[in-house]
């Protein structure tokens, strides 16, 4: 496991105590939460495990949603587009709203009884089937012409994420994770074999997201790893799923930011664990 010295280290339990749904634990989980304050870091270790991937109906539908999101995103990307500020001072564009509206319509048309939750339109996760949408994760990247923004969509069953998508439109890359597998553009991918913090590649969106004790903890961690890169938004998690990054550390994330990521990065059956308080 990759863990920073002097941080609290504990496996998370599926006991319903977290506000964020978790997945089924293994008898010997190898994915641990590293926490100090509200900072979470995760190390995912892969085996030589491979399977033949057959997409489920839900995953095929996610692929269709990805196509729709990509078409709208690229219609607006690197064009002159107005940027508004939401109540929390975060930016939002017409592209954010157009993508979420289109995905909501498609999901509601096919699954009228399912609950819908979106970054822009709100909603509540419920028992049964829920869909969680972040139309543009990385709006600041999108509005500045940087290609690492993405669309995140997750399907939850009884509040637990069971399949998810990271669609990175400008890069023409798409990760879809389901039960025991994740694919990137249809090809299986796995997390890295990195076993030591000194060899780890760390990503985070912005060092300014940390403050106080969290800022000091992140600085200590960054000094211990091999390389640290910023500005990745959801692309950092995509690189984690493909084994090019070993750690992603973030703070202040909301439900739409994380639900799609859970099934995408939980691909190794020997590293499956609960994600109460995902990084």
C-alpha positions in Angstrom: 0.0 0.0 0.0 1.1 3.6 -0.6 0.6 5.5 2.6 2.2 8.7 4.0 3.9 8.5 7.3 1.9 9.8 10.4 -1.5 9.9 8.6 -4.5 8.1 10.0 -5.0 4.9 8.1 -8.1 2.8 8.3 -10.2 0.6 6.0 -13.7 2.1 5.6 -16.6 -0.2 6.6 -19.9 -0.6 4.8 -22.0 0.1 7.8 -24.2 2.9 6.5 -22.3 5.5 8.6 -21.1 7.5 5.6 -23.2 10.0 3.6 -21.6 8.7 0.4 -22.6 5.2 -0.7 -20.0 2.4 -0.6 -19.6 -0.8 -2.5 -19.3 -4.4 -1.3 -16.1 -5.1 0.8 -13.8 -8.1 0.2 -12.6 -10.3 3.0 -9.1 -8.9 2.6 -9.5 -5.4 1.1 -6.3 -3.8 -0.3 -7.7 -0.4 -0.9 -7.4 1.9 2.1 -8.5 5.4 2.9 -5.7 7.8 4.0 -7.3 10.7 5.9 -6.2 13.8 7.8 -9.0 16.3 8.2 -11.1 16.1 5.1 -8.3 15.0 2.8 -8.6 11.5 1.4 -6.0 9.7 -0.7 -6.4 6.3 -2.2 -3.8 3.8 -3.6 -5.1 1.2 -5.9 -2.9 -1.8 -6.6 -3.5 -4.2 -9.5 -2.8 -7.8 -10.1 -2.3 -9.6 -13.4 -6.0 -10.2 -13.5 -7.8 -9.8 -16.9 -11.2 -10.8 -18.1 -13.1 -10.8 -21.4 -15.4 -7.8 -21.1 -19.0 -8.0 -22.2 -20.8 -4.7 -21.8 -24.0 -4.8 -19.8 -27.1 -2.9 -21.0 -26.4 -0.1 -18.5 -22.8 0.2 -19.8 -24.0 0.3 -23.4 -26.5 3.0 -22.4 -23.6 5.0 -20.7 -21.7 4.8 -23.9 -24.7 6.3 -25.7 -24.8 9.1 -23.1 -21.1 9.7 -23.6 -21.7 10.2 -27.4 -24.4 12.7 -26.7 -22.3 14.6 -24.1 -19.3 14.7 -26.4 -21.3 16.1 -29.3 -22.6 19.0 -27.2 -19.4 19.7 -25.4 -17.4 19.9 -28.6 -20.0 22.3 -30.0 -19.1 24.8 -27.4 -15.5 24.0 -26.6 -13.0 26.7 -27.5 -15.8 29.1 -28.6 -16.8 32.4 -27.2 -19.2 31.3 -24.5 -20.6 33.3 -21.6 -19.5 32.1 -18.1 -21.8 32.7 -15.2 -21.1 32.4 -11.4 -23.3 30.2 -9.3 -24.2 30.9 -5.7 -21.1 29.1 -4.5 -19.0 31.3 -6.9 -18.1 28.3 -9.1 -18.5 28.9 -12.9 -21.2 27.4 -15.1 -21.8 27.7 -18.9 -24.5 27.0 -21.4 -22.6 23.8 -22.2 -23.0 22.5 -18.6 -26.7 23.1 -18.7 -27.2 21.8 -22.2 -25.4 18.5 -21.5 -27.2 17.9 -18.3 -30.6 18.7 -19.8 -29.9 16.3 -22.7 -28.7 13.5 -20.5 -31.7 13.9 -18.1 -34.1 13.7 -21.0 -32.5 10.5 -22.4 -32.4 8.8 -19.0 -36.0 9.9 -18.1 -37.3 8.7 -21.5 -35.7 5.3 -21.1 -36.1 4.9 -17.3 -39.1 7.1 -16.2 -39.2 5.6 -12.7 -35.5 6.2 -11.9 -34.3 9.2 -9.8 -32.1 11.8 -11.3 -29.4 13.9 -9.6 -27.4 16.6 -11.4 -24.7 19.2 -10.7 -26.9 21.9 -12.2 -30.5 20.6 -11.7 -30.2 19.1 -8.3 -32.2 16.1 -7.0 -31.7 13.5 -4.3 -30.3 10.0 -4.4 -32.9 7.5 -3.2 -33.4 3.7 -2.8 -33.9 1.9 -6.0 -32.1 3.2 -9.1 -30.6 6.7 -9.2 -28.5 8.4 -11.9 -26.0 11.1 -11.0 -24.7 13.5 -13.6 -21.8 16.0 -13.6 -22.2 17.5 -17.1 -18.8 19.2 -17.1 -16.3 18.3 -14.4 -13.6 20.9 -14.8 -15.6 23.9 -16.0 -12.6 26.1 -15.4 -10.6 24.0 -17.8 -13.4 24.0 -20.3 -13.7 27.8 -20.2 -10.0 28.3 -20.7 -9.7 25.9 -23.6 -7.9 23.2 -21.7 -8.9 19.6 -22.8 -9.0 17.8 -19.4 -12.6 18.5 -18.5 -15.1 15.6 -18.6 -18.6 14.4 -18.2 -19.4 12.1 -15.3 -22.4 9.8 -15.1 -23.1 7.1 -12.6 -25.9 4.6 -12.0 -26.6 3.8 -8.4 -28.6 0.9 -7.0 -29.9 1.3 -3.5 -27.5 4.3 -3.1 -24.4 2.3 -4.2 -22.7 3.1 -7.5 -22.6 0.1 -9.7 -21.5 1.5 -13.0 -20.0 4.8 -14.1 -18.5 6.8 -17.0 -15.7 9.4 -17.3 -16.1 10.9 -20.8 -13.2 13.2 -21.8 -14.6 14.7 -24.9 -11.7 16.8 -26.1 -9.3 13.9 -25.8 -11.8 11.5 -27.4 -11.4 9.1 -24.5 -14.0 7.4 -22.4 -13.8 5.2 -19.4 -16.7 3.0 -18.4 -16.6 0.9 -15.2 -19.0 -1.8 -14.2 -18.9 -5.0 -12.1 -15.3 -6.2 -12.0 -14.1 -4.4 -15.1 -13.2 -1.0 -16.5 -12.6 -0.2 -20.2 -11.1 2.8 -21.9 -12.5 3.2 -25.4 -13.6 -0.4 -25.2 -10.2 -1.9 -24.1 -9.7 -3.3 -20.6 -7.5 -1.2 -18.2 -6.3 -1.7 -14.7 -4.7 0.4 -11.9 -1.0 0.5 -11.3 1.3 -1.9 -9.5 3.1 0.8 -7.6 3.7 -0.3 -4.0 5.9 2.4 -2.5 5.1 6.1 -1.8 8.6 7.1 -3.1 7.6 5.8 -6.5 4.1 7.2 -6.6 2.7 9.6 -9.2 0.3 12.0 -7.5 -2.4 14.2 -9.1 -4.6 16.9 -7.8 -6.7 19.6 -9.4 -5.5 22.6 -7.5 -3.2 22.9 -4.4 -5.4 25.9 -3.3 -8.3 23.6 -2.6 -6.5 22.6 0.7 -6.3 24.8 3.7 -5.2 24.6 7.3 -4.2 21.1 8.5 -5.3 19.6 5.1 -2.8 22.0 3.3 0.0 20.9 5.6 -0.8 17.2 5.2 -0.9 17.5 1.4 2.4 19.3 1.4 4.0 16.5 3.4 2.6 13.9 1.0 3.7 15.8 -2.1 7.3 15.9 -0.7 7.3 12.1 -0.4 6.1 11.1 -3.9 8.1 10.8 -7.1 6.1 13.4 -9.1 3.1 15.7 -8.5 0.9 17.2 -11.2 -1.9 19.7 -11.0 -4.8 20.8 -13.1 -6.2 17.3 -13.9 -9.9 17.5 -12.8 -11.6 14.2 -13.5 -8.7 13.2 -15.9 -6.6 12.4 -12.9 -9.0 9.7 -11.9 -9.1 8.4 -15.5 -5.3 8.1 -15.4 -5.6 6.4 -12.0 -8.0 3.8 -13.6 -5.5 3.2 -16.5 -2.4 2.9 -14.2 -0.6 6.0 -15.2 -1.2 7.7 -11.9 -1.0 6.1 -8.4 -2.7 8.7 -6.2 -5.3 11.3 -6.5 -5.8 13.6 -3.6 -8.6 16.2 -3.5 -10.8 18.2 -1.0 -14.3 19.6 -1.0 -15.8 17.3 -3.6 -19.6 16.9 -3.9 -21.7 13.9 -4.8 -21.8 14.5 -8.6 -18.0 14.8 -8.5 -17.4 11.3 -7.1 -20.2 8.8 -7.9 -19.0 7.9 -11.4 -15.4 7.6 -10.3 -16.2 4.8 -7.8 -16.9 2.0 -10.2 -14.3 3.2 -12.7 -11.4 2.9 -10.4 -12.6 -0.2 -8.4 -11.5 -2.6 -11.1 -9.2 -5.0 -9.3 -11.1 -7.7 -7.4 -8.3 -7.9 -4.9 -8.4 -4.2 -4.2 -12.1 -3.7 -3.9 -13.1 -1.9 -0.8 -15.7 0.5 0.5 -15.4 4.2 -0.6 -17.1 6.0 2.3 -15.4 9.4 1.9 -13.8 9.0 -1.5 -10.8 11.1 -2.4 
